[in-house]
C-alpha cells in the first residue's frame, strides 16, 4: 500500500484556475488523482510537490502529512491556501 495524501483548498481571495474552496487532489506514488470532472491548478500541485520533497530526510509522506501542513499556491494575489492530510490506508476512491 502506498502512502496517499489529499490536498484541499481551504481559503483564497479568488482563483484564476476556477478552483473553489473544498476542491481537492489526491497524490500518491502513482501520480495525481482528481475527482471526475474536477480540475486543479498545476502551480498549486507543484507547490505541494515541492513541500513534499522538502520534508525532513527519512520522514515518511504519511507522517509528514499527519501534521496537516498548509501550502500556498505561488500566485500571491490569489492567496490560495491548501491543507494537506494523509488519507487512511485502504481508502481508494480514485480511478487507477
N, C-alpha and C positions, 0 to 999 in steps of 0.2 A: 504494500500500500504506500503510495506516495503522499507526502505532506501537501495539503492544499490550503490556500488562503482565499479569503474574499475581501475585496476592496469595495467599499460602499461610499457613495457620495454623501457626506454629512451636511455640508453647507457650501454656499457660493454666493457671489454677487450676481453673476449671470454665467451662462455657458455659451461660448462661441461654437461648441460642438453639439449643441442641442441635448445636453445631458440634464437630468433633473435629480433633485435630492432623492435618495433611495436607489438610484441606478447602481448596478454593481457588475463586477467582473471577477471571475474565479481564476486563479493562477496556480498551476502545479508544474511538475517536471515535464509533463507532456505538452504544455502550452497554455494559452489563454482561452478561456471559455466564457461565452456570453449567453444570456437567456435568449431564446428565439425572438427575433425581431428587434432586439435592442442593440444599439451601437455604444461605443465608448471611445473617448479621446485617446489617440495614440500617445500624445505627450503625457497624459496622466498615467497611462500604463508604463511608459518609460520612466517616470518619476518613481513609481512603485518598484520597478525592476532595479533601479539604482539604489534605492533604500534597502532592498532585499540583499543585493550583493555587498552592501556596506555593513552588514550586521557583523558582530564580533566573530572572529575566526573560530570555527568549531561549533558555533551555536546553530542548532537545527532551525529550519524555517518555521516549524510548528512552535518551538519555544520562543523564538523571536516575536512571532505574531501574537503569542499569548499575552504580551504586554499591550496589545491593541494600539500600536503606534498610529499617529496621524501623519499623513503625507499630503503635501500640497502640489497641485498642478503648477508647472513652471510659468504660467501666464499670470503675473501679479494682479492686473485689474479684475480677473475672474475671481480671485480669492477662493478657488475651488479646493475644498479640504475633503480628503478621503480617510476613512477609518479602515485599518487592516485588522482582520480577525482570522484566527485559524478555523478551519471547518472540521467538525468532528470526523474521526476516522470512520470510513464506511459510508459517509454521506456522498452520494454520487448523483447529483441532479443535473448533470450536463451531458450532452451527447459526446460519445467517444469515437 
